[in-house]
Amino acid sequence: MPNYRTCPKEYIEKLQVLRYSLKTIRTYSYSSLFEEFINYFHHEDYRALTEKDILEFMRYLVEERQVGTSYQNQAAPRWPSMPSSAPRRILL
């Protein structure tokens, strides 16, 4: 894919600050789930994506890719730094 975006360094650093294990960081950042998410919205700045975008991506995983429940659940918490107040944005 041209212009493929890799997992941002800031995201990995945020996971480290939140004391995620190395195995979890590898899964969340290098297994391509987060990369798949940011590349799904390849025409947009990933820092501007909102909760609505996350829900759209989750619908895509379920309806178009027909992923299993465990994969969907693994993909869901990929944004641990999401604030609880609106507007909800991915924070790096």
N, C-alpha and C positions, 0 to 999 in steps of 0.2 A: 504494500500500500504506500503510495507516495505521501510524503509529509506525515509519516507515522510518528505519533507522539509517545515517548516513553514516560514512565512514571516520574513525576517531578521530584527533585531532590527534597524540596520543602515538605512534601507529603511524607516521605520516609523519615525525615527529621522530626516531624510532628508525632509520628507513631513512636519514635524513640523517646521523645519527651513524655509521652503518655505511658511509657514503660511497657510497651508491647514486647513480647518475646521476639527473639531473632527469627524463629520459625514462623511466627505470625506475620512479622514484617515481610518476610520473603513471600509468604502466601499472598498477602494483601497487595504487595507492590510488584512483585516479579512474576506472579503467576498469570498476569495479564488481565485480571478482573478489573482493576482500576484503569489500566491502560485501555482495555476494551471500552470501558465507560467513557473516558475522555475522547477516545477516537470515534465513538458512536456520534458524538457531537463535534466532529472534526472541523466544522466551520465556525465554532464558537470558542471563546476564551474559557477554559475550564474553570477559572476562578469566578466566573459570572454565572455558573450553572446553579440552579435552585432545586428545592425539593421536588417541584413539578417535573424537572428534568430527570431526577432520580426515579420517580414513579413511571415516567415514560420509558426509561431504560429497563426497569423491572418488568413492565408490560411486554416490551420487546423480547426479553429473555424467555418469558412464559409463553407468549402467543406465537412468536415467529421462530425462535430457536427451540422452543419446547423443552427447556431444561428441566431437570428433575428438581424436586423440592429441596434436596440437600444442597444442590448447586445454587439455587435461588437464595436459600438462607445464608449460604456462605457469601454470596454477592451483596446481600442487603446491608451488613454492618461495615461495609468498606469505607464509610465516611464517618469515622469516630469523632471527628472534630466539629461535627455539625452542631450549631447552636440550637437551643430549644425554642428560641423566639423567632418570629417572622421579621423580615423576610429571611428564609432559611437559605443559606449559601454554603458552599463548600469552602472551608477556611484552611488555608495553608500557611 
